[in-house]
């Protein structure tokens, strides 16, 4: 049986790993072992941070709403409860966008609730 050398496969694997770390600094973009570890950590953080991003945006929307409501003398939690009681189905993203981009429409909404 003939001997199989793994040079072609090893080079292909190495090129793929280094292509994944293109743009990384120092040995992380040039050395296979460091690059493999960099890829592992990058993918781990990417997964975690996709989850964190949802939390961050919800906090941003709530902060924007609270700031807009203070101008009308309302508190965020009272406003949200009143919306739920009156069965007005607008989520926090929509409400914060309206408050930021269309303050006159947001004012009409606040008056309708109050």
Secondary structure as GFF3:
##gff-version 3
##sequence-region A 1 114
A	DSSP	alpha_helix	7	20	.	.	.	ID=ss1
A	DSSP	three_ten_helix	26	29	.	.	.	ID=ss2
A	DSSP	alpha_helix	32	70	.	.	.	ID=ss3
A	DSSP	alpha_helix	76	85	.	.	.	ID=ss4
A	DSSP	alpha_helix	92	101	.	.	.	ID=ss5
A	DSSP	alpha_helix	103	113	.	.	.	ID=ss6
###
